[in-house]
């Protein structure tokens, strides 16, 4: 791609990004109003997960739904925190029927360097790869006011 084609593509990307930002801001405003209206709606229906939702039909028969989900459960309870200890104290003898203990390992801050230092070689690189997750490329914009 030559310089002029790249410049045109960059200019086009900036224009599109500006339009997206404007549309997202308007969509957020509309969402806020719909949530406010749905909060006081009389026609809320229960959802399978214990929450409730309101549905409206747009002119073209599209459905707009506002859902108020039920509170989600925590993924784990840490018995070493005051809140976690209090929960476990409340459930008392039923603790083992309601919770299962899980051992977790967190990677140290300089994980890659430490692995290379301690294990090294192909094995070390295999350990690092096994502990990585795929990251997608990202494009960001610093838009100047138009």
Secondary structure, DSSP 8 states (H G I E B T S, - for coil): --HHHHHHHHHHHHHHHHHHHHHHHHHHHHHHHHHHHHHT-S--EE-TTS-EEEEEE-TTS-EEEEEE------S---TTSHHHHHHHHHHGGGHHHH----------TTHHHHHHHHT-HHHHHHHHHHT---------------
